[in-house]
Amino acid sequence: MGSDAWLLLGSRALRMLGIGVMVVTLPLYLSRIGLSAIEVGSVLTCGMAGGAVATLGFGRAAEVFGRRTALKIAALAPAVGALLLLTQTAVGILAFAAFIGGVSASGQDVGPPQALEQAAIADLLGPGARRFAWYGLAGSLSLAFGSLLAGAVATASQGRASGPYPPLIALYAATSVAAFCLYAFLGPAVEAAADGAGRKRVRAPLGPSRRRVKELAALYSVDSMAGGVGAQSLVAYYFHLRFGLQLDVIGPLLFLANLAAAGSQLVAATLAERFGLLRTMVFTHLPSDILLALVPLMPWWPLAAAVLVGRQSISQMDVPTRQAYTMAMVTPAERTATASATGAARTVGAAIGPIIGGSLVTGVLPGLNLLAAGAVKAAYDLVLYRRFKSVPLLPPTSRPPAGLPEPGPERPGAGPRRVP
């Protein structure tokens, strides 16, 4: 891979390290300073909503000012939000801080950098699932180690009046600044690919793929809304409320869960080459939905933890395939607009989820939010497959650099067939 691709992977890893820290830290921090479950969910919702608004705004800005400029500005927003979180305690200001910072409650990368990076990677390396699998692997590993780091800092901070929260929130800010520094070294290749005649491709708003992208965005939004109802922050909060676990235990638990998710993304790429992108997306996701719904039915936390880790071991296999599928469905000129539209739709859906999940997590059945999230996600998978199983994909036009293997062909009859 070229240097720009490595820089994008490095920035992804840094940002996800910060998200891994915050996904387990923020709900417990908000609870410690006196916020109720509904207020915690509201702050988390504002963070996800901020990511959605920023994704749309920066996607359009990238068309005018370029991806590099948009990425550098977007990278600094979490640092501003973190500073407000560290210095304020009023619910309204905390919600505003989460909005400005685009703080992710789901454990997913929901801000504008992800959408811009995906479009750049598709241009640099081609839209194959294996490229996005490595991109996802970098994020999942960092997410896992972020949660582990949060638990380690919590253990080291026992006995301190301020607890582990200030240094962890400051670390979140530092990772965004470090990502900004990597973006500063990106070259012009991330701005536009060349067509077969060597001419610079002009990016455009959605054109011939508009209808399909809108349908995909709507479905992705439903899936992400369900993901927000069962967001990792609320999973951490559930284990805290139901079983009395603290950050020093929850952090390592989420580390194991996210570590299990990391390697599965490479397996997903191999399955996609054999069975097709859409079938891999759907039929690896359905079992994870069922396992998520089983978590609140477990009577002891070790059992609940085992089911959660089992769920995570297959829950992310749809991520690289979904990203590759989305990029392969549209023309190269539409990739930035598509990534921004679908990314924003996912973040809008995810933004609605935490406030619903916050109201359900302490209901008649503790963890009812996880049961509801699993049911809605399963319905999404079935509808997605039925709607798109016969939709063809466009042939890839971006070629990977010399030395990087081509993605394997779609198996005939196993997924959407490419247009010749």
Summary of the structure (lengths in Angstrom):
residues: 420
radius of gyration: 20.1
end to end distance: 27.6
largest distance: 65.7
contacts: 1696
relative contact order: 0.18
helix: 75%
strand: 1%
